[in-house]
Amino acid sequence: MDEKTLLLDRIKNYPFIIRLGIFILTLGLFWLPFAVPIYYFLGEKDPNFTTIITMAILFVIFLFLVKFWGKYIYQNSHIFKYYGLVNSQKFYQNLFKGLAIGFTFTWLLFTVESLLGWVTFQPPAMAFPRLILEGFISAIAIGFAEELFFRGWLLSELERDFSLSTSAFLSTLMFAIAHFIKPISEIIRTIVTFPALLLLGYTLVVAKRSHQNLLGISIGLHSGLVWGYYVLNVGEMITYLDRVPQWITGIDKNPIAGIMGLVFMSILLYIIKLKK
């Protein structure tokens, strides 16, 4: 065994925080040479396209790095299967079940708010089939990428060092913090979003563990929630009537940034726990 192989082999014995730092630093070092020129030449001209292309590159590099990480750090050539990403009928059943639950819950939230007289529905501002398809593709991409990282790689790394309960708590906390990085003034203004993110993160951990540690259910749930909101938001199908404060319906029209979002996230967690 050469010196390079010995060094890689030792990494798995390092504390979690060091392994996390090595992984993130390596990911950044490979990504920045692509991201910097793209942001320099396209950032101001087309910020949305710039974000999409740079995030896509980041995820591709992440996939290659995870494969390398599994093979050379843990001597596991099937690391994606270890994370819960498998090609099986059960995986896809869980995926579509999660999609249905997440999508339905998002629409149910706004339906309840409509019945309460807080919002109104209107026809979509674009062709509905196109809206559904675009939303589905975007949601699956987001759900797949985030779940593979947070409930796949990150959770498994935590479980190597900590108990199941502690690793669930830490992964949930890190998920919420990662989605709440913003200026202090914005953190204070939208603080109600943080407990909802904690609930969502924990729900996705519970969902995975209650489905044989397969990622299909968490990818489906995450994607379904995003998909439902994408259709309503991009399709401009919801009008807020401003009859109650934003902290009830959602600050900046973000459904999880309000009391109603917290209530529905709590209900979703309860349902997932019932199915354990």
Backbone as CSV, one residue per row, in Angstrom:
resi,resn,N_x,N_y,N_z,CA_x,CA_y,CA_z,C_x,C_y,C_z
1,MET,0.856,-1.194,0.000,0.000,0.000,0.000,0.890,1.241,0.000
2,ASP,0.737,2.115,-1.034,1.600,3.294,-1.126,1.157,4.377,-0.155
3,GLU,1.973,5.443,-0.085,1.725,6.521,0.888,0.398,7.221,0.634
4,LYS,0.079,7.444,-0.647,-1.181,8.115,-0.992,-2.374,7.288,-0.544
5,THR,-2.326,5.993,-0.760,-3.419,5.105,-0.353,-3.561,5.070,1.160
6,LEU,-2.422,5.075,1.860,-2.452,5.085,3.325,-3.091,6.357,3.860
7,LEU,-2.793,7.500,3.208,-3.369,8.776,3.629,-4.875,8.767,3.453
8,LEU,-5.337,8.302,2.305,-6.776,8.230,2.048,-7.457,7.283,3.021
9,ASP,-6.810,6.176,3.323,-7.378,5.183,4.222,-7.535,5.744,5.634
10,ARG,-6.643,6.649,6.023,-6.700,7.216,7.383,-7.853,8.204,7.545
11,ILE,-8.323,8.790,6.440,-9.349,9.827,6.526,-10.606,9.315,7.215
12,LYS,-10.966,8.050,6.968,-12.204,7.520,7.564,-12.149,7.472,9.082
13,ASN,-10.949,7.532,9.653,-10.808,7.509,11.102,-10.756,8.906,11.718
14,TYR,-10.751,9.933,10.878,-10.747,11.306,11.381,-12.132,11.629,11.970
15,PRO,-12.201,12.565,12.912,-13.504,13.004,13.436,-14.381,13.568,12.313
16,PHE,-15.679,13.527,12.530,-16.633,13.953,11.500,-16.342,15.341,10.962
17,ILE,-16.068,16.285,11.856,-15.899,17.675,11.424,-14.714,17.822,10.467
18,ILE,-13.674,17.014,10.667,-12.516,17.048,9.780,-12.859,16.408,8.438
19,ARG,-13.577,15.284,8.463,-13.999,14.641,7.216,-14.907,15.565,6.416
20,LEU,-15.813,16.249,7.126,-16.703,17.204,6.461,-15.900,18.321,5.803
21,GLY,-14.918,18.852,6.541,-14.089,19.931,6.004,-13.309,19.496,4.779
22,ILE,-12.738,18.300,4.827,-11.968,17.780,3.692,-12.868,17.630,2.468
23,PHE,-14.064,17.084,2.683,-14.987,16.837,1.570,-15.432,18.162,0.945
24,ILE,-15.880,19.109,1.764,-16.385,20.391,1.260,-15.271,21.181,0.587
25,LEU,-14.077,21.174,1.181,-12.946,21.893,0.601,-12.577,21.304,-0.763
26,THR,-12.538,19.986,-0.850,-12.225,19.323,-2.121,-13.284,19.645,-3.167
27,LEU,-14.538,19.606,-2.760,-15.636,19.927,-3.665,-15.498,21.356,-4.192
28,GLY,-15.182,22.282,-3.289,-15.018,23.668,-3.694,-13.835,23.891,-4.615
29,LEU,-12.735,23.214,-4.353,-11.530,23.378,-5.173,-11.750,22.908,-6.612
30,PHE,-12.543,21.873,-6.781,-12.829,21.386,-8.136,-13.900,22.229,-8.834
31,TRP,-14.793,22.827,-8.025,-15.915,23.589,-8.593,-15.546,25.021,-8.978
32,LEU,-14.737,25.674,-8.167,-14.430,27.089,-8.382,-13.819,27.405,-9.749
33,PRO,-12.911,26.582,-10.288,-12.371,26.883,-11.618,-13.437,26.959,-12.715
34,PHE,-14.552,26.279,-12.506,-15.674,26.364,-13.453,-16.591,27.532,-13.100
35,ALA,-16.871,27.695,-11.794,-17.862,28.674,-11.362,-17.403,30.114,-11.550
36,VAL,-16.142,30.396,-11.230,-15.667,31.788,-11.279,-15.793,32.402,-12.675
37,PRO,-15.274,31.763,-13.742,-15.430,32.374,-15.069,-16.881,32.468,-15.531
38,ILE,-17.705,31.501,-15.132,-19.125,31.554,-15.524,-19.806,32.742,-14.870
39,TYR,-19.557,32.934,-13.575,-20.127,34.094,-12.889,-19.570,35.407,-13.460
40,TYR,-18.305,35.399,-13.840,-17.658,36.624,-14.357,-18.271,37.044,-15.700
41,PHE,-18.479,36.061,-16.576,-18.950,36.387,-17.926,-20.477,36.417,-18.058
42,LEU,-21.183,35.652,-17.215,-22.631,35.553,-17.381,-23.440,36.062,-16.191
43,GLY,-22.775,36.264,-15.054,-23.471,36.587,-13.817,-24.459,37.724,-13.911
44,GLU,-24.040,38.850,-14.473,-24.907,40.030,-14.552,-25.881,39.945,-15.729
45,LYS,-25.487,39.258,-16.791,-26.339,39.173,-17.988,-27.545,38.266,-17.756
46,ASP,-27.307,37.142,-17.131,-28.393,36.171,-16.919,-28.154,35.430,-15.612
47,PRO,-28.506,36.057,-14.471,-28.219,35.448,-13.158,-28.909,34.110,-12.943
48,ASN,-30.152,33.957,-13.453,-30.869,32.696,-13.262,-30.170,31.539,-13.981
49,PHE,-29.789,31.769,-15.246,-29.099,30.733,-16.001,-27.741,30.431,-15.378
50,THR,-27.078,31.474,-14.898,-25.779,31.301,-14.254,-25.895,30.402,-13.032
51,THR,-26.915,30.640,-12.210,-27.127,29.811,-11.024,-27.412,28.365,-11.407
52,ILE,-28.255,28.177,-12.398,-28.618,26.819,-12.835,-27.394,26.058,-13.319
53,ILE,-26.597,26.689,-14.185,-25.452,25.982,-14.784,-24.358,25.708,-13.756
54,THR,-24.112,26.665,-12.860,-23.071,26.446,-11.850,-23.487,25.402,-10.823
55,MET,-24.769,25.386,-10.453,-25.254,24.376,-9.512,-25.250,22.984,-10.152
56,ALA,-25.541,22.940,-11.456,-25.497,21.657,-12.165,-24.071,21.108,-12.185
57,ILE,-23.106,21.989,-12.445,-21.692,21.580,-12.450,-21.279,21.113,-11.052
58,LEU,-21.714,21.855,-10.041,-21.387,21.488,-8.660,-21.919,20.091,-8.334
59,PHE,-23.129,19.789,-8.779,-23.715,18.490,-8.461,-23.001,17.359,-9.200
60,VAL,-22.612,17.595,-10.440,-21.873,16.573,-11.196,-20.539,16.275,-10.513
61,ILE,-19.849,17.331,-10.076,-18.583,17.143,-9.363,-18.832,16.404,-8.052
62,PHE,-19.923,16.737,-7.371,-20.295,16.056,-6.126,-20.473,14.552,-6.360
63,LEU,-21.139,14.173,-7.456,-21.357,12.757,-7.760,-20.039,12.018,-7.950
64,PHE,-19.125,12.641,-8.702,-17.817,12.007,-8.929,-17.028,11.918,-7.629
65,LEU,-17.102,12.976,-6.810,-16.364,12.987,-5.554,-16.911,11.932,-4.588
66,VAL,-18.234,11.795,-4.546,-18.849,10.774,-3.685,-18.403,9.379,-4.100
67,LYS,-18.367,9.140,-5.405,-17.921,7.838,-5.917,-16.472,7.568,-5.503
68,PHE,-15.633,8.579,-5.645,-14.227,8.470,-5.230,-14.137,8.255,-3.718
69,TRP,-14.922,9.017,-2.971,-14.944,8.956,-1.508,-15.291,7.546,-1.033
70,GLY,-16.316,6.980,-1.633,-16.723,5.637,-1.240,-15.676,4.596,-1.568
71,LYS,-15.082,4.693,-2.752,-14.142,3.671,-3.214,-12.813,3.733,-2.481
72,TYR,-12.281,4.945,-2.266,-10.933,5.066,-1.725,-10.872,5.390,-0.226
73,ILE,-11.945,5.953,0.322,-11.956,6.228,1.766,-12.529,5.036,2.532
74,TYR,-13.642,4.475,1.998,-14.319,3.387,2.709,-14.227,2.039,1.991
75,GLN,-13.488,1.990,0.892,-13.347,0.758,0.107,-14.720,0.157,-0.219
76,ASN,-15.636,1.027,-0.607,-17.000,0.628,-0.947,-17.302,1.085,-2.374
77,SER,-17.365,0.124,-3.279,-17.615,0.452,-4.683,-19.091,0.672,-4.988
78,HIS,-19.939,0.466,-3.983,-21.383,0.664,-4.161,-21.896,1.690,-3.148
79,ILE,-21.210,2.807,-3.077,-21.509,3.806,-2.047,-22.894,4.409,-2.196
80,PHE,-23.384,4.568,-3.432,-24.718,5.151,-3.623,-25.791,4.216,-3.066
81,LYS,-25.592,2.916,-3.227,-26.517,1.942,-2.649,-26.473,2.030,-1.131
82,TYR,-25.283,2.225,-0.577,-25.123,2.372,0.870,-25.896,3.593,1.378
83,TYR,-25.952,4.656,0.564,-26.678,5.873,0.948,-28.190,5.719,0.786
84,GLY,-28.636,4.641,0.123,-30.071,4.434,-0.052,-30.583,4.722,-1.443
85,LEU,-29.654,4.903,-2.389,-30.019,5.181,-3.772,-29.856,3.889,-4.571
86,VAL,-30.970,3.212,-4.825,-30.912,1.908,-5.486,-31.909,1.868,-6.645
87,ASN,-31.651,0.979,-7.568,-32.552,0.782,-8.706,-33.428,-0.430,-8.423
88,SER,-34.558,-0.180,-7.739,-35.442,-1.277,-7.352,-36.887,-0.807,-7.402
89,GLN,-37.788,-1.756,-7.485,-39.215,-1.440,-7.521,-39.638,-0.714,-6.247
90,LYS,-39.127,-1.167,-5.096,-39.481,-0.541,-3.818,-39.037,0.910,-3.774
91,PHE,-37.855,1.189,-4.304,-37.350,2.559,-4.318,-38.304,3.461,-5.089
92,TYR,-38.731,3.017,-6.276,-39.597,3.854,-7.107,-41.007,3.957,-6.538
93,GLN,-41.460,2.908,-5.883,-42.750,2.994,-5.204,-42.715,4.061,-4.117
94,ASN,-41.637,4.047,-3.338,-41.465,5.063,-2.292,-41.350,6.462,-2.879
95,LEU,-40.637,6.559,-3.996,-40.451,7.856,-4.654,-41.793,8.450,-5.063
96,PHE,-42.624,7.659,-5.728,-43.908,8.175,-6.212,-44.888,8.391,-5.066
97,LYS,-44.775,7.569,-4.026,-45.607,7.803,-2.847,-45.250,9.142,-2.202
98,GLY,-43.955,9.407,-2.062,-43.508,10.669,-1.498,-43.934,11.855,-2.347
99,LEU,-43.809,11.717,-3.656,-44.243,12.782,-4.572,-45.711,13.118,-4.353
100,ALA,-46.540,12.077,-4.276,-47.980,12.286,-4.105,-48.282,12.969,-2.768
101,ILE,-47.622,12.512,-1.704,-47.857,13.106,-0.382,-47.410,14.562,-0.355
102,GLY,-46.191,14.838,-0.839,-45.666,16.200,-0.815,-46.498,17.150,-1.649
103,PHE,-46.845,16.744,-2.859,-47.645,17.591,-3.748,-49.014,17.869,-3.139
104,THR,-49.652,16.816,-2.619,-50.984,16.965,-2.029,-50.957,17.876,-0.812
105,PHE,-49.932,17.733,0.031,-49.848,18.553,1.238,-49.710,20.036,0.901
106,THR,-48.926,20.348,-0.129,-48.760,21.749,-0.518,-50.094,22.336,-0.966
107,TRP,-50.798,21.616,-1.813,-52.090,22.106,-2.295,-53.128,22.135,-1.176
108,LEU,-53.050,21.176,-0.271,-53.979,21.148,0.850,-53.787,22.370,1.745
109,LEU,-52.546,22.766,1.960,-52.259,23.957,2.764,-52.961,25.183,2.186
110,PHE,-52.801,25.391,0.884,-53.416,26.564,0.256,-54.931,26.422,0.140
111,THR,-55.426,25.194,0.034,-56.871,24.988,0.010,-57.494,25.397,1.337
112,VAL,-56.841,25.011,2.441,-57.325,25.407,3.770,-57.294,26.930,3.914
113,GLU,-56.213,27.561,3.461,-56.123,29.022,3.544,-57.185,29.689,2.681
114,SER,-57.532,29.058,1.556,-58.593,29.583,0.700,-59.949,29.486,1.394
115,LEU,-60.201,28.355,2.047,-61.457,28.168,2.768,-61.593,29.155,3.928
116,LEU,-60.442,29.532,4.488,-60.431,30.512,5.584,-60.549,31.948,5.072
117,GLY,-60.502,32.105,3.751,-60.644,33.433,3.154,-59.367,34.248,3.130
118,TRP,-58.208,33.562,3.209,-56.926,34.267,3.230,-56.280,34.373,1.853
119,VAL,-56.594,33.415,0.970,-56.056,33.444,-0.397,-57.184,33.058,-1.362
120,THR,-56.975,33.355,-2.629,-57.901,32.895,-3.663,-57.105,32.201,-4.768
121,PHE,-57.748,31.234,-5.413,-57.154,30.549,-6.553,-57.599,31.218,-7.842
122,GLN,-56.742,31.180,-8.855,-57.120,31.606,-10.191,-56.444,30.704,-11.220
123,PRO,-56.927,30.730,-12.461,-56.334,29.867,-13.498,-54.850,30.171,-13.672
124,PRO,-54.059,29.188,-14.082,-52.616,29.409,-14.270,-52.327,30.425,-15.366
125,ALA,-51.209,31.144,-15.193,-50.825,32.193,-16.146,-50.122,31.620,-17.368
126,MET,-49.920,30.305,-17.405,-49.295,29.643,-18.551,-49.956,28.288,-18.750
127,ALA,-49.640,27.633,-19.853,-50.249,26.341,-20.147,-50.004,25.362,-19.000
128,PHE,-51.073,24.758,-18.489,-50.961,23.916,-17.305,-50.075,22.683,-17.518
129,PRO,-50.192,21.965,-18.654,-49.298,20.816,-18.863,-47.821,21.198,-18.827
130,ARG,-47.483,22.340,-19.434,-46.097,22.807,-19.412,-45.671,23.143,-17.990
131,LEU,-46.571,23.785,-17.255,-46.290,24.156,-15.864,-46.023,22.915,-15.016
132,ILE,-46.851,21.897,-15.189,-46.693,20.643,-14.446,-45.365,19.985,-14.785
133,LEU,-45.028,19.920,-16.084,-43.805,19.247,-16.518,-42.561,19.999,-16.044
134,GLU,-42.538,21.316,-16.248,-41.381,22.111,-15.813,-41.210,22.023,-14.302
135,GLY,-42.326,22.087,-13.590,-42.255,21.994,-12.138,-41.740,20.651,-11.683
136,PHE,-42.183,19.590,-12.350,-41.749,18.239,-11.997,-40.242,18.084,-12.198
137,ILE,-39.745,18.526,-13.350,-38.310,18.394,-13.647,-37.473,19.174,-12.632
138,SER,-37.881,20.410,-12.360,-37.153,21.238,-11.393,-37.186,20.623,-10.001
139,ALA,-38.352,20.151,-9.603,-38.522,19.593,-8.260,-37.708,18.322,-8.074
140,ILE,-37.730,17.432,-9.071,-36.970,16.190,-8.975,-35.478,16.484,-8.895
141,ALA,-35.009,17.455,-9.677,-33.584,17.817,-9.664,-33.180,18.323,-8.279
142,ILE,-34.004,19.202,-7.711,-33.708,19.760,-6.383,-33.785,18.670,-5.315
143,GLY,-34.862,17.898,-5.342,-35.046,16.852,-4.342,-33.947,15.804,-4.392
144,PHE,-33.586,15.378,-5.595,-32.550,14.360,-5.755,-31.209,14.866,-5.226
145,ALA,-30.828,16.078,-5.638,-29.534,16.628,-5.248,-29.449,16.832,-3.731
146,GLU,-30.458,17.456,-3.151,-30.407,17.772,-1.721,-30.515,16.522,-0.859
147,GLU,-31.347,15.581,-1.253,-31.488,14.367,-0.450,-30.250,13.490,-0.522
148,LEU,-29.631,13.403,-1.699,-28.411,12.620,-1.799,-27.313,13.212,-0.918
149,PHE,-27.297,14.541,-0.808,-26.280,15.166,0.047,-26.662,15.074,1.528
150,PHE,-27.860,15.576,1.899,-28.209,15.699,3.313,-28.634,14.371,3.961
151,ARG,-29.513,13.606,3.300,-29.958,12.342,3.871,-29.155,11.166,3.353
152,GLY,-28.257,11.416,2.397,-27.371,10.390,1.888,-25.987,10.528,2.483
153,TRP,-25.147,11.326,1.849,-23.752,11.446,2.279,-23.624,11.979,3.709
154,LEU,-24.230,13.127,3.998,-24.041,13.777,5.298,-24.561,12.917,6.448
155,LEU,-25.765,12.391,6.311,-26.339,11.585,7.391,-25.503,10.338,7.656
156,SER,-25.017,9.708,6.592,-24.208,8.498,6.787,-22.883,8.819,7.458
157,GLU,-22.308,9.963,7.127,-21.062,10.371,7.787,-21.297,10.628,9.269
158,LEU,-22.401,11.257,9.602,-22.724,11.513,11.008,-22.958,10.204,11.764
159,GLU,-23.621,9.255,11.109,-23.934,7.985,11.772,-22.687,7.152,12.058
160,ARG,-21.589,7.461,11.389,-20.332,6.753,11.668,-19.737,7.179,13.014
161,ASP,-20.088,8.393,13.463,-19.506,8.937,14.692,-20.503,9.063,15.841
162,PHE,-21.798,9.153,15.513,-22.794,9.453,16.542,-23.931,8.439,16.527
163,SER,-24.748,8.491,17.571,-25.928,7.624,17.662,-26.945,8.053,16.603
164,LEU,-27.942,7.207,16.390,-28.970,7.525,15.393,-29.709,8.811,15.747
165,SER,-30.032,9.000,17.028,-30.765,10.203,17.429,-29.913,11.453,17.281
166,THR,-28.650,11.374,17.683,-27.757,12.534,17.561,-27.479,12.869,16.111
167,SER,-27.257,11.867,15.287,-26.989,12.123,13.870,-28.219,12.710,13.195
168,ALA,-29.412,12.272,13.598,-30.646,12.848,13.045,-30.760,14.316,13.417
169,PHE,-30.466,14.626,14.688,-30.536,16.016,15.153,-29.521,16.897,14.427
170,LEU,-28.279,16.428,14.326,-27.232,17.236,13.703,-27.477,17.440,12.208
171,SER,-27.919,16.399,11.522,-28.183,16.543,10.087,-29.358,17.486,9.847
172,THR,-30.361,17.411,10.725,-31.515,18.310,10.638,-31.094,19.758,10.855
173,LEU,-30.262,19.971,11.866,-29.784,21.318,12.172,-28.953,21.878,11.019
174,MET,-28.071,21.063,10.466,-27.221,21.515,9.366,-28.034,21.790,8.100
175,PHE,-29.079,21.000,7.881,-29.982,21.237,6.753,-30.668,22.586,6.895
176,ALA,-31.183,22.866,8.094,-31.884,24.136,8.328,-30.940,25.332,8.195
177,ILE,-29.748,25.214,8.764,-28.776,26.309,8.695,-28.355,26.568,7.257
178,ALA,-28.122,25.497,6.495,-27.705,25.646,5.094,-28.751,26.383,4.266
179,HIS,-30.035,26.249,4.639,-31.106,26.924,3.907,-31.454,28.274,4.528
180,PHE,-30.697,28.672,5.541,-31.020,29.918,6.247,-29.833,30.864,6.289
181,ILE,-28.888,30.658,5.362,-27.718,31.547,5.292,-28.113,32.818,4.560
182,LYS,-28.179,33.909,5.296,-28.604,35.197,4.743,-28.175,36.294,5.710
183,PRO,-28.285,37.573,5.328,-27.925,38.662,6.248,-28.708,38.588,7.556
184,ILE,-28.099,39.086,8.627,-28.713,39.035,9.961,-30.101,39.653,9.966
185,SER,-30.267,40.780,9.276,-31.568,41.453,9.248,-32.642,40.548,8.641
186,GLU,-32.267,39.778,7.607,-33.207,38.861,6.968,-33.482,37.651,7.851
187,ILE,-32.460,37.193,8.580,-32.659,36.079,9.506,-33.698,36.453,10.559
188,ILE,-33.571,37.663,11.104,-34.509,38.130,12.129,-35.914,38.274,11.553
189,ARG,-36.002,38.855,10.346,-37.313,39.123,9.730,-38.048,37.833,9.366
190,THR,-37.297,36.797,9.000,-37.920,35.540,8.535,-37.662,34.382,9.501
191,ILE,-37.453,34.686,10.771,-37.032,33.680,11.742,-38.032,32.530,11.884
192,VAL,-39.305,32.772,11.604,-40.310,31.719,11.711,-40.040,30.587,10.723
193,THR,-39.248,30.877,9.674,-38.920,29.845,8.695,-38.030,28.757,9.291
194,PHE,-37.183,29.129,10.257,-36.183,28.189,10.766,-36.798,26.954,11.425
195,PRO,-37.763,27.112,12.346,-38.360,25.899,12.929,-39.064,25.032,11.886
196,ALA,-39.621,25.650,10.842,-40.255,24.869,9.778,-39.216,24.060,9.008
197,LEU,-38.047,24.648,8.793,-36.959,23.926,8.131,-36.463,22.773,9.001
198,LEU,-36.426,22.989,10.311,-36.044,21.911,11.230,-37.044,20.762,11.147
199,LEU,-38.313,21.101,11.137,-39.356,20.078,11.031,-39.247,19.313,9.718
200,LEU,-39.007,20.051,8.630,-38.882,19.409,7.319,-37.673,18.482,7.286
201,GLY,-36.533,18.971,7.773,-35.323,18.163,7.772,-35.484,16.892,8.588
202,TYR,-36.097,17.010,9.759,-36.284,15.836,10.617,-37.282,14.858,10.001
203,THR,-38.336,15.403,9.389,-39.325,14.560,8.723,-38.685,13.717,7.630
204,LEU,-37.768,14.306,6.878,-37.107,13.595,5.782,-36.166,12.504,6.306
205,VAL,-35.557,12.744,7.473,-34.730,11.698,8.103,-35.609,10.539,8.564
206,VAL,-36.702,10.870,9.256,-37.627,9.844,9.744,-38.196,9.038,8.577
207,ALA,-38.540,9.738,7.487,-39.104,9.064,6.315,-38.118,8.043,5.751
208,LYS,-36.872,8.432,5.612,-35.872,7.506,5.072,-35.694,6.285,5.983
209,ARG,-35.551,6.533,7.267,-35.292,5.438,8.201,-36.486,4.507,8.343
210,SER,-37.693,5.017,8.104,-38.878,4.175,8.230,-39.205,3.459,6.919
211,HIS,-38.369,3.673,5.904,-38.549,2.998,4.616,-37.257,2.277,4.221
212,GLN,-36.761,1.483,5.158,-35.585,0.618,4.925,-34.356,1.409,4.490
213,ASN,-34.251,2.651,4.958,-33.120,3.525,4.638,-32.967,3.773,3.133
214,LEU,-34.067,3.669,2.410,-34.052,3.995,0.988,-34.355,5.477,0.795
215,LEU,-33.620,6.119,-0.097,-33.774,7.560,-0.315,-35.017,7.920,-1.128
216,GLY,-35.665,6.914,-1.721,-36.801,7.207,-2.591,-37.879,8.029,-1.925
217,ILE,-38.242,7.679,-0.683,-39.318,8.379,0.008,-38.954,9.828,0.319
218,SER,-37.718,10.073,0.761,-37.324,11.446,1.093,-37.156,12.298,-0.171
219,ILE,-36.631,11.689,-1.236,-36.550,12.413,-2.508,-37.957,12.771,-2.979
220,GLY,-38.879,11.803,-2.871,-40.247,12.038,-3.296,-40.943,13.121,-2.488
221,LEU,-40.835,13.033,-1.161,-41.458,14.041,-0.297,-40.929,15.444,-0.589
222,HIS,-39.605,15.557,-0.619,-38.961,16.846,-0.869,-39.391,17.389,-2.225
223,SER,-39.313,16.542,-3.247,-39.668,16.965,-4.601,-41.148,17.316,-4.706
224,GLY,-42.002,16.536,-4.030,-43.435,16.799,-4.083,-43.805,18.145,-3.501
225,LEU,-43.180,18.505,-2.383,-43.429,19.812,-1.771,-42.981,20.940,-2.701
226,VAL,-41.795,20.773,-3.281,-41.280,21.787,-4.207,-42.156,21.864,-5.457
227,TRP,-42.553,20.713,-5.975,-43.371,20.646,-7.187,-44.713,21.353,-6.998
228,GLY,-45.378,21.051,-5.887,-46.666,21.672,-5.615,-46.564,23.185,-5.531
229,TYR,-45.542,23.675,-4.841,-45.369,25.120,-4.697,-44.959,25.764,-6.018
230,TYR,-44.128,25.067,-6.801,-43.703,25.595,-8.103,-44.914,25.854,-8.995
231,VAL,-45.809,24.890,-9.069,-46.989,25.026,-9.921,-47.831,26.223,-9.491
232,LEU,-48.056,26.354,-8.200,-48.878,27.448,-7.683,-48.198,28.807,-7.817
233,ASN,-46.891,28.835,-7.552,-46.168,30.095,-7.541,-45.830,30.573,-8.949
234,VAL,-45.167,29.737,-9.736,-44.784,30.125,-11.098,-46.026,30.307,-11.972
235,GLY,-47.035,29.496,-11.733,-48.283,29.628,-12.478,-49.145,30.785,-12.022
236,GLU,-48.703,31.498,-10.970,-49.430,32.657,-10.427,-50.888,32.300,-10.135
237,MET,-51.065,31.171,-9.491,-52.409,30.663,-9.230,-52.959,31.082,-7.873
238,ILE,-52.140,31.776,-7.077,-52.556,32.173,-5.732,-52.473,33.692,-5.582
239,THR,-53.525,34.290,-5.026,-53.520,35.701,-4.667,-53.770,35.814,-3.167
240,TYR,-52.863,36.472,-2.468,-53.021,36.682,-1.031,-53.930,37.885,-0.797
241,LEU,-54.903,37.743,0.103,-55.893,38.803,0.344,-55.509,39.719,1.492
242,ASP,-54.376,39.443,2.138,-53.854,40.296,3.218,-54.861,40.517,4.349
243,ARG,-55.626,39.492,4.656,-56.588,39.594,5.751,-55.998,39.164,7.088
244,VAL,-54.847,38.514,7.017,-54.114,38.123,8.228,-52.648,38.479,8.011
245,PRO,-51.861,38.611,9.079,-50.438,38.961,8.928,-49.661,37.907,8.142
246,GLN,-48.562,38.340,7.523,-47.718,37.432,6.751,-47.140,36.315,7.603
247,TRP,-46.914,36.577,8.894,-46.311,35.539,9.721,-47.267,34.369,9.954
248,ILE,-48.513,34.529,9.526,-49.465,33.420,9.591,-49.469,32.640,8.277
249,THR,-49.594,33.343,7.151,-49.674,32.668,5.844,-48.308,32.389,5.229
250,GLY,-47.286,33.158,5.638,-45.950,32.948,5.087,-45.298,34.246,4.659
251,ILE,-44.195,34.582,5.292,-43.472,35.813,4.952,-42.926,35.706,3.537
252,ASP,-43.085,36.788,2.780,-42.662,36.828,1.367,-43.340,35.727,0.544
253,LYS,-44.554,35.350,0.967,-45.353,34.339,0.261,-44.681,32.968,0.226
254,ASN,-43.790,32.740,1.182,-43.155,31.434,1.339,-44.015,30.620,2.299
255,PRO,-44.640,29.539,1.825,-45.619,28.829,2.667,-45.069,28.248,3.958
256,ILE,-43.763,27.961,4.024,-43.229,27.417,5.277,-42.721,28.519,6.207
257,ALA,-42.830,29.772,5.756,-42.360,30.903,6.572,-43.512,31.535,7.337
258,GLY,-44.397,30.683,7.856,-45.536,31.172,8.608,-46.089,30.094,9.523
259,ILE,-47.030,30.486,10.369,-47.618,29.555,11.333,-48.329,28.401,10.630
260,MET,-49.016,28.701,9.534,-49.709,27.640,8.802,-48.721,26.600,8.267
261,GLY,-47.591,27.075,7.782,-46.565,26.153,7.310,-46.051,25.272,8.423
262,LEU,-45.848,25.875,9.597,-45.398,25.106,10.763,-46.419,24.035,11.151
263,VAL,-47.700,24.408,11.125,-48.762,23.464,11.483,-48.772,22.293,10.509
264,PHE,-48.691,22.595,9.218,-48.750,21.525,8.217,-47.484,20.669,8.222
265,MET,-46.335,21.263,8.503,-45.109,20.468,8.630,-45.208,19.525,9.831
266,SER,-45.832,20.001,10.905,-46.011,19.161,12.094,-46.947,17.994,11.788
267,ILE,-48.015,18.266,11.034,-48.957,17.209,10.645,-48.266,16.183,9.753
268,LEU,-47.451,16.674,8.816,-46.727,15.773,7.912,-45.784,14.866,8.696
269,LEU,-45.066,15.429,9.667,-44.165,14.629,10.502,-44.952,13.581,11.278
270,TYR,-46.096,13.960,11.809,-46.934,13.022,12.572,-47.380,11.858,11.701
271,ILE,-47.788,12.160,10.470,-48.240,11.115,9.544,-47.097,10.164,9.202
272,ILE,-45.926,10.733,8.916,-44.764,9.895,8.578,-44.387,9.008,9.761
273,LYS,-44.462,9.558,10.973,-44.134,8.759,12.158,-45.149,7.635,12.387
274,LEU,-46.417,7.885,12.038,-47.431,6.859,12.178,-47.156,5.660,11.303
275,LYS,-46.474,5.913,10.168,-46.217,4.852,9.211,-44.931,4.094,9.504
276,LYS,-44.229,4.442,10.594,-42.976,3.759,10.929,-43.233,2.293,11.274
